[in-house]
């Protein structure tokens, strides 16, 4: 099990480009595989999560070629169309990826074959009923542990019918699983959410030629639509950029330009939150690439203040809240996070894990079922020999590395192999901008 010891740095300076967006990369592989014709993807994130999705479609007979230079993430997919995937000969292993298993479950529900999907020890603990239940309503035959709530999942391909589903949670994974199943269903399928979750699936379906209708927080698709292969350029992942944003804000005399970042409005909650805390962040050189808005983010060190974070902004920043908690630890006053119960069922219980780690740094934290109150101040050096366990959660690991950059004496984080699931090369990129 890998550990990283991080020491305090004086400042962060320079220009960086973060790896491709994980969410967009997943969807590009999936839609490219079921489209008619060829799809070329540039900037694909080659983290472990996305490679699990890529391997899954290779198991189902899709030819996917990875071309040099490897660093640019260039992938060519020979799409097989909606109905030409082949039955996999073995379990599909989603690894640690909730996106892979949940979206694939929707896509596989309408196939003409049997399939089974599993994952690592952490993924097998995560709830699947949130996608299994609406898929059952569409006529899907899906079986799993705890009455279909836990992986492994066995999926018997079935004839599906369109439904209107009022999701109790704002979840892009739930919405996307239903929409992908809707491609194979008779009639139309509509998903309505309490608030709008990230909309990469809808944007990419449209980019591949499907007709997708939106009305408020509801999105609809008609079954049987043909997708046509396209060229896709994947922007940098704002969730990955978030660690560098917070690091630059809390470390004095820092200035970073993070180039080519996806700034989809359903994902920019992190920018809104950090700006509301007094952070000096600006989006420059805005443009659109492959149906997604993109920009460069200029960040300068700032004196942050505590704020209240709740309501509609939570789905727009759900993956970034662990590193927001680190920003709150260095802010003046109290930051209140609410309506974020979804954090309890991520790769780890991110509320409990981050609250524990911040307390170990001498920060006053009050934990709630759906969030926490964080009383800001300069975190204290942990006891000699203290080790912070990521619990196999890549975002917790990177959040604590950011905390360590601004903590006297630094800290040691264990179980950091998980970082490669979303951000291979994270430490190398960080070392390149550190000024000692």
Secondary structure as GFF3:
##gff-version 3
##sequence-region A 1 436
A	DSSP	beta_strand	3	6	.	.	.	ID=ss1
A	DSSP	beta_strand	11	17	.	.	.	ID=ss2
A	DSSP	alpha_helix	22	34	.	.	.	ID=ss3
A	DSSP	beta_strand	36	42	.	.	.	ID=ss4
A	DSSP	alpha_helix	48	59	.	.	.	ID=ss5
A	DSSP	beta_strand	63	67	.	.	.	ID=ss6
A	DSSP	three_ten_helix	70	72	.	.	.	ID=ss7
A	DSSP	beta_strand	74	80	.	.	.	ID=ss8
A	DSSP	beta_strand	92	93	.	.	.	ID=ss9
A	DSSP	alpha_helix	98	109	.	.	.	ID=ss10
A	DSSP	beta_strand	114	118	.	.	.	ID=ss11
A	DSSP	three_ten_helix	123	125	.	.	.	ID=ss12
A	DSSP	alpha_helix	129	137	.	.	.	ID=ss13
A	DSSP	beta_strand	141	144	.	.	.	ID=ss14
A	DSSP	alpha_helix	145	148	.	.	.	ID=ss15
A	DSSP	beta_strand	150	156	.	.	.	ID=ss16
A	DSSP	beta_strand	160	161	.	.	.	ID=ss17
A	DSSP	beta_strand	164	166	.	.	.	ID=ss18
A	DSSP	alpha_helix	172	182	.	.	.	ID=ss19
A	DSSP	beta_strand	185	186	.	.	.	ID=ss20
A	DSSP	beta_strand	188	192	.	.	.	ID=ss21
A	DSSP	alpha_helix	200	207	.	.	.	ID=ss22
A	DSSP	beta_strand	212	215	.	.	.	ID=ss23
A	DSSP	beta_strand	218	222	.	.	.	ID=ss24
A	DSSP	beta_strand	231	233	.	.	.	ID=ss25
A	DSSP	alpha_helix	238	250	.	.	.	ID=ss26
A	DSSP	beta_strand	255	262	.	.	.	ID=ss27
A	DSSP	alpha_helix	269	276	.	.	.	ID=ss28
A	DSSP	beta_strand	280	289	.	.	.	ID=ss29
A	DSSP	beta_strand	292	300	.	.	.	ID=ss30
A	DSSP	beta_strand	308	309	.	.	.	ID=ss31
A	DSSP	three_ten_helix	311	313	.	.	.	ID=ss32
A	DSSP	three_ten_helix	318	320	.	.	.	ID=ss33
A	DSSP	alpha_helix	321	329	.	.	.	ID=ss34
A	DSSP	beta_strand	334	337	.	.	.	ID=ss35
A	DSSP	three_ten_helix	341	345	.	.	.	ID=ss36
A	DSSP	alpha_helix	350	360	.	.	.	ID=ss37
A	DSSP	beta_strand	364	368	.	.	.	ID=ss38
A	DSSP	beta_strand	371	375	.	.	.	ID=ss39
A	DSSP	beta_strand	387	389	.	.	.	ID=ss40
A	DSSP	alpha_helix	394	405	.	.	.	ID=ss41
A	DSSP	beta_strand	411	414	.	.	.	ID=ss42
A	DSSP	three_ten_helix	417	421	.	.	.	ID=ss43
A	DSSP	alpha_helix	426	433	.	.	.	ID=ss44
A	DSSP	beta_strand	434	435	.	.	.	ID=ss45
###
